[in-house]
């Protein structure tokens, strides 16, 4: 196993080393430019995670557990793996937008490189370049690799695990298979059960295609499963065994348990709904209506599905054309690997009843990209036959037709592009059907087909780069007609977890905390008639978009001199205050405001010990959670003043 990532693919003729590396270098440099260009325009991106990165760069306990504040009151509602990378960068280079977001951008470059390497080993350099370009230009991938959500590291780890499986299948390599298990385990520590969606495909392809006996395949898979358990479980075990009174509360759980967080709020709750997960259901809301068409609807379509129909068609065609190949055939194994990834993940996303956001679909991007590369390669090898050329023409025409539909959903965005795609498709189909199978005709056909498939997503990707994105609910590309969701659209039925039934409230039905611009949450249809707006501009919209605190309030917090400069209900307001002041602010109730931490008795003890100086109310005179016992106790025992437009209670009395 001494071959490098640039080893010549067995399916293609060896090329000179320089000839192989130059196109890959162009691809990776182009990906880096796309991800890094104007990166600081996104500011703190999702302020919820940005505040945690700041806290983790200030305190090692916060680093270990993923605390939202350096005083270690409560963690974010995800495991901390993705935050570790950003926090380490912040410790080395100082906490800033660039030190936080550059690691995410580099993860995108790494994902493209690993996908290229995995596809090249079975289908050659041409297919690998196509796959890498598709991943690099997928709009939701461009969005997430320029953002501080956990999805960037999740994709990198899953693609790395897939590459390790490809290497393991080649020679039944135990070490490569165990490495795949380790990477999947760390994917769990990035976004919990979503990291396991690729496991069925990995197990299937190894059982089917590894060149060794069935008994050895089974025990190798058991070893890899053990690697998954160890690499995913060590942090869970650490949290469960650590004395609860000397670590932060585990945000998102109701029992201060990382295991409950994994199986409930971030596990079955996402699939079945409940456990703090408001879902789309049959009525829409976050992510659109549940069902097979969800990924093709207005919410998800322009994010991920440009080449999804083509990928599925190429999967079926490739499996049919390789049906008589030996059991260990690498092309069929690759189709099973990436096809299983795409089908399982796509079905789960389509039928999830709990919370699902459009940016989750970035997990589909590597599978789609690899299927386009590998499946296209399998079909391209049959281009000398009429049937092969006809199949390629049908896939190309279908891709163009679907691009026409997607571009039509944003009619004000480059209206001429639809006609360009149609024109390219006509040329591509003509070249495929009428052209000869020679090298020159082949190069022309490949270029025109690639332009047909990538023109739409590339335009969306460039628009995404040119638009500032902040908040916890962000979308790639331009405004899309007919969508539902937030920002720009209605809140889901029932609002946020624990909110008012009419969808207008925040957790507990109260008024918004300080982190929302102007202290309000957009409700009802937007001015453009219910369109989903992709990304917020400066200041952001929706939860997770930090608003700069008033200088007088910032000065007050910085002079507090206590473990927590202040406390406020909900993580959104706390995050904005932390980022503005650089101090620790206790987020009562965590992300949704509904976590049972701290209790009234615990908060009273912190105040009595002189650990919390101020309590910050909302700009509208409420507390963000009207039924809060803590809010009632503060109002009854402390005197309110107004600082920088905020209601502030001094708790030292």
VENZI-V321160 format. One record per residue. N is the residue number from 1. RES is the residue in one small letter. SS is DSSP state (@ for helix, = for strand, . for the rest). OMEGA is omega as a letter, one per 40 degrees, with the letter a starting at -180 (none if undefined). Layout:
<<N;RES;SS;OMEGA> <N;RES;SS;OMEGA>>
This chain:
<<1;x;.;a> <2;x;.;a> <3;x;.;i> <4;x;.;i> <5;x;.;a> <6;x;.;i> <7;x;.;i> <8;x;.;a> <9;x;.;i> <10;x;.;a> <11;x;.;a> <12;x;.;i> <13;x;.;i> <14;x;.;i> <15;x;.;i> <16;x;.;a> <17;x;@;i> <18;x;@;i> <19;x;@;a> <20;x;@;a> <21;x;@;a> <22;x;@;i> <23;x;@;i> <24;x;@;i> <25;x;@;i> <26;x;@;i> <27;x;@;a> <28;x;@;i> <29;x;@;i> <30;x;@;i> <31;x;@;i> <32;x;@;i> <33;x;@;a> <34;x;@;a> <35;x;@;a> <36;x;@;a> <37;x;.;i> <38;x;.;a> <39;x;@;a> <40;x;@;i> <41;x;@;i> <42;x;@;i> <43;x;.;i> <44;x;.;i> <45;x;.;i> <46;x;.;a> <47;x;@;i> <48;x;@;i> <49;x;@;i> <50;x;@;i> <51;x;@;i> <52;x;@;i> <53;x;@;i> <54;x;@;a> <55;x;@;a> <56;x;@;i> <57;x;@;a> <58;x;@;a> <59;x;.;a> <60;x;@;i> <61;x;@;i> <62;x;@;i> <63;x;@;a> <64;x;@;a> <65;x;@;a> <66;x;.;a> <67;x;=;i> <68;x;.;a> <69;x;.;a> <70;x;.;i> <71;x;.;i> <72;x;.;i> <73;x;.;a> <74;x;=;i> <75;x;=;i> <76;x;.;a> <77;x;.;i> <78;x;.;i> <79;x;.;a> <80;x;.;a> <81;x;@;a> <82;x;@;i> <83;x;@;i> <84;x;@;a> <85;x;@;a> <86;x;@;a> <87;x;@;i> <88;x;@;i> <89;x;@;a> <90;x;@;i> <91;x;@;a> <92;x;@;a> <93;x;@;a> <94;x;.;a> <95;x;.;i> <96;x;.;i> <97;x;@;a> <98;x;@;a> <99;x;@;i> <100;x;@;a> <101;x;@;i> <102;x;@;i> <103;x;@;i> <104;x;@;i> <105;x;@;i> <106;x;@;i> <107;x;@;i> <108;x;@;i> <109;x;@;i> <110;x;@;i> <111;x;@;i> <112;x;@;a> <113;x;@;a> <114;x;@;i> <115;x;@;i> <116;x;@;a> <117;x;@;a> <118;x;@;a> <119;x;@;a> <120;x;@;a> <121;x;@;a> <122;x;@;a> <123;x;@;i> <124;x;@;a> <125;x;@;a> <126;x;@;i> <127;x;@;a> <128;x;@;i> <129;x;@;i> <130;x;@;a> <131;x;@;i> <132;x;@;i> <133;x;@;i> <134;x;@;i> <135;x;@;a> <136;x;@;a> <137;x;@;i> <138;x;.;a> <139;x;@;a> <140;x;@;i> <141;x;@;i> <142;x;@;i> <143;x;@;a> <144;x;@;i> <145;x;.;i> <146;x;.;a> <147;x;.;a> <148;x;.;i> <149;x;.;a> <150;x;.;a> <151;x;@;a> <152;x;@;i> <153;x;@;i> <154;x;@;a> <155;x;@;i> <156;x;@;a> <157;x;@;a> <158;x;@;i> <159;x;@;i> <160;x;@;i> <161;x;@;i> <162;x;@;i> <163;x;@;i> <164;x;@;i> <165;x;@;i> <166;x;@;i> <167;x;@;a> <168;x;@;a> <169;x;@;a> <170;x;@;a> <171;x;@;a> <172;x;.;a> <173;x;.;a> <174;x;@;a> <175;x;@;i> <176;x;@;a> <177;x;@;i> <178;x;@;i> <179;x;@;i> <180;x;@;i> <181;x;@;i> <182;x;@;a> <183;x;@;i> <184;x;@;i> <185;x;@;i> <186;x;@;i> <187;x;@;i> <188;x;@;i> <189;x;@;i> <190;x;@;a> <191;x;@;i> <192;x;@;a> <193;x;@;i> <194;x;@;i> <195;x;@;a> <196;x;@;a> <197;x;.;i> <198;x;.;a> <199;x;@;i> <200;x;@;i> <201;x;@;a> <202;x;@;a> <203;x;@;a> <204;x;@;a> <205;x;@;i> <206;x;@;i> <207;x;@;a> <208;x;@;a> <209;x;@;a> <210;x;.;a> <211;x;.;i> <212;x;.;a> <213;x;.;a> <214;x;@;a> <215;x;@;i> <216;x;@;i> <217;x;@;a> <218;x;@;a> <219;x;@;i> <220;x;@;i> <221;x;@;i> <222;x;@;i> <223;x;@;i> <224;x;@;i> <225;x;@;i> <226;x;@;i> <227;x;@;i> <228;x;@;a> <229;x;@;a> <230;x;@;a> <231;x;@;i> <232;x;@;a> <233;x;@;a> <234;x;@;a> <235;x;@;i> <236;x;@;i> <237;x;@;i> <238;x;@;a> <239;x;@;a> <240;x;@;a> <241;x;@;a> <242;x;.;i> <243;x;.;a> <244;x;@;a> <245;x;@;i> <246;x;@;i> <247;x;.;i> <248;x;.;i> <249;x;=;a> <250;x;.;a> <251;x;.;a> <252;x;.;i> <253;x;.;i> <254;x;.;a> <255;x;.;i> <256;x;.;a> <257;x;.;i> <258;x;@;i> <259;x;@;i> <260;x;@;i> <261;x;@;a> <262;x;@;a> <263;x;@;a> <264;x;@;a> <265;x;@;a> <266;x;@;a> <267;x;@;a> <268;x;@;i> <269;x;@;i> <270;x;@;a> <271;x;@;a> <272;x;@;a> <273;x;.;a> <274;x;=;a> <275;x;.;i> <276;x;.;a> <277;x;=;i> <278;x;.;a> <279;x;.;i> <280;x;.;a> <281;x;@;a> <282;x;@;a> <283;x;@;i> <284;x;.;a> <285;x;.;i> <286;x;.;i> <287;x;.;i> <288;x;.;a> <289;x;.;i> <290;x;.;i> <291;x;.;a> <292;x;.;a> <293;x;.;a> <294;x;@;a> <295;x;@;i> <296;x;@;a> <297;x;.;a> <298;x;.;a> <299;x;.;a> <300;x;.;a> <301;x;@;a> <302;x;@;i> <303;x;@;a> <304;x;@;a> <305;x;@;a> <306;x;@;a> <307;x;@;i> <308;x;@;i> <309;x;@;i> <310;x;@;a> <311;x;@;i> <312;x;@;i> <313;x;@;i> <314;x;@;i> <315;x;@;a> <316;x;@;i> <317;x;@;a> <318;x;@;i> <319;x;@;i> <320;x;@;a> <321;x;@;i> <322;x;.;a> <323;x;.;a> <324;x;.;a> <325;x;.;i> <326;x;.;a> <327;x;.;a> <328;x;.;a> <329;x;.;a> <330;x;@;i> <331;x;@;i> <332;x;@;i> <333;x;@;i> <334;x;@;i> <335;x;@;i> <336;x;@;a> <337;x;@;a> <338;x;@;i> <339;x;@;i> <340;x;@;i> <341;x;@;a> <342;x;@;a> <343;x;@;a> <344;x;@;a> <345;x;@;i> <346;x;@;i> <347;x;@;i> <348;x;@;i> <349;x;@;a> <350;x;@;a> <351;x;@;i> <352;x;.;i> <353;x;.;a> <354;x;.;a> <355;x;.;i> <356;x;.;i> <357;x;.;a> <358;x;@;a> <359;x;@;i> <360;x;@;a> <361;x;@;i> <362;x;@;i> <363;x;@;i> <364;x;@;a> <365;x;@;i> <366;x;@;i> <367;x;@;i> <368;x;@;a> <369;x;@;a> <370;x;@;i> <371;x;@;i> <372;x;@;i> <373;x;@;a> <374;x;@;i> <375;x;@;i> <376;x;@;i> <377;x;@;i> <378;x;@;a> <379;x;@;a> <380;x;@;i> <381;x;.;i> <382;x;.;a> <383;x;.;i> <384;x;.;i> <385;x;.;i> <386;x;@;a> <387;x;@;i> <388;x;@;i> <389;x;@;i> <390;x;@;i> <391;x;@;i> <392;x;@;i> <393;x;@;i> <394;x;@;i> <395;x;@;i> <396;x;@;i> <397;x;@;i> <398;x;@;i> <399;x;@;i> <400;x;@;i> <401;x;@;i> <402;x;@;i> <403;x;@;i> <404;x;@;i> <405;x;@;a> <406;x;@;i> <407;x;@;i> <408;x;@;i> <409;x;.;i> <410;x;.;a> <411;x;.;a> <412;x;.;a> <413;x;.;i> <414;x;.;a> <415;x;.;i> <416;x;.;a> <417;x;@;i> <418;x;@;a> <419;x;@;i> <420;x;@;i> <421;x;@;i> <422;x;@;i> <423;x;@;i> <424;x;@;a> <425;x;@;i> <426;x;@;i> <427;x;@;a> <428;x;@;a> <429;x;@;i> <430;x;@;i> <431;x;@;a> <432;x;@;a> <433;x;@;a> <434;x;@;a> <435;x;.;i> <436;x;.;a> <437;x;.;a> <438;x;.;a> <439;x;@;a> <440;x;@;i> <441;x;@;i> <442;x;@;i> <443;x;@;i> <444;x;@;a> <445;x;@;a> <446;x;@;a> <447;x;@;a> <448;x;@;i> <449;x;@;i> <450;x;@;i> <451;x;@;i> <452;x;@;a> <453;x;@;a> <454;x;@;a> <455;x;@;a> <456;x;@;i> <457;x;@;i> <458;x;@;i> <459;x;@;i> <460;x;@;a> <461;x;@;i> <462;x;@;i> <463;x;@;i> <464;x;@;i> <465;x;@;a> <466;x;.;a> <467;x;.;i> <468;x;.;a> <469;x;.;i> <470;x;.;i> <471;x;.;a> <472;x;.;i> <473;x;.;a> <474;x;.;a> <475;x;.;i> <476;x;.;i> <477;x;.;a> <478;x;.;i> <479;x;.;a> <480;x;=;i> <481;x;.;i> <482;x;.;a> <483;x;.;i> <484;x;.;i> <485;x;.;a> <486;x;.;e> <487;x;.;i> <488;x;.;a> <489;x;.;i> <490;x;.;i> <491;x;.;a> <492;x;.;i> <493;x;.;a> <494;x;.;i> <495;x;.;i> <496;x;.;a> <497;x;.;a> <498;x;.;a> <499;x;.;i> <500;x;.;a> <501;x;.;a> <502;x;.;i> <503;x;.;a> <504;x;.;a> <505;x;.;i> <506;x;.;a> <507;x;@;a> <508;x;@;i> <509;x;@;a> <510;x;.;i> <511;x;.;a> <512;x;.;i> <513;x;.;a> <514;x;.;a> <515;x;.;i> <516;x;.;i> <517;x;@;a> <518;x;@;i> <519;x;@;a> <520;x;.;i> <521;x;.;i> <522;x;.;i> <523;x;.;i> <524;x;.;a> <525;x;.;i> <526;x;.;a> <527;x;.;a> <528;x;.;i> <529;x;.;i> <530;x;.;a> <531;x;.;i> <532;x;=;i> <533;x;.;a> <534;x;.;i> <535;x;.;i> <536;x;.;i> <537;x;.;i> <538;x;.;a> <539;x;.;i> <540;x;.;i> <541;x;.;i> <542;x;.;a> <543;x;.;i> <544;x;.;i> <545;x;.;a> <546;x;.;i> <547;x;.;i> <548;x;.;i> <549;x;.;i> <550;x;.;a> <551;x;@;i> <552;x;@;i> <553;x;@;i> <554;x;@;i> <555;x;@;i> <556;x;@;a> <557;x;@;a> <558;x;@;i> <559;x;.;a> <560;x;.;i> <561;x;.;i> <562;x;.;a> <563;x;.;i> <564;x;=;i> <565;x;=;a> <566;x;=;i> <567;x;=;i> <568;x;=;a> <569;x;=;i> <570;x;.;a> <571;x;@;a> <572;x;@;i> <573;x;@;a> <574;x;@;a> <575;x;@;i> <576;x;@;i> <577;x;@;i> <578;x;@;a> <579;x;@;a> <580;x;@;a> <581;x;@;a> <582;x;.;a> <583;x;.;i> <584;x;.;i> <585;x;=;a> <586;x;=;i> <587;x;=;a> <588;x;=;i> <589;x;.;i> <590;x;.;a> <591;x;.;a> <592;x;.;a> <593;x;.;a> <594;x;.;i> <595;x;.;a> <596;x;.;a> <597;x;.;e> <598;x;.;i> <599;x;.;i> <600;x;@;a> <601;x;@;i> <602;x;@;i> <603;x;@;i> <604;x;@;i> <605;x;@;i> <606;x;@;a> <607;x;@;a> <608;x;@;i> <609;x;.;i> <610;x;.;a> <611;x;.;i> <612;x;=;a> <613;x;=;a> <614;x;=;i> <615;x;=;a> <616;x;=;i> <617;x;.;a> <618;x;.;a> <619;x;.;a> <620;x;.;i> <621;x;.;i> <622;x;.;a> <623;x;.;a> <624;x;.;i> <625;x;.;a> <626;x;.;a> <627;x;.;a> <628;x;.;i> <629;x;@;a> <630;x;@;i> <631;x;@;a> <632;x;@;a> <633;x;@;i> <634;x;@;a> <635;x;@;a> <636;x;@;a> <637;x;@;a> <638;x;.;a> <639;x;.;a> <640;x;=;i> <641;x;=;i> <642;x;=;i> <643;x;=;i> <644;x;.;i> <645;x;.;a> <646;x;=;i> <647;x;=;a> <648;x;=;i> <649;x;=;i> <650;x;=;a> <651;x;.;a> <652;x;.;i> <653;x;.;none>>
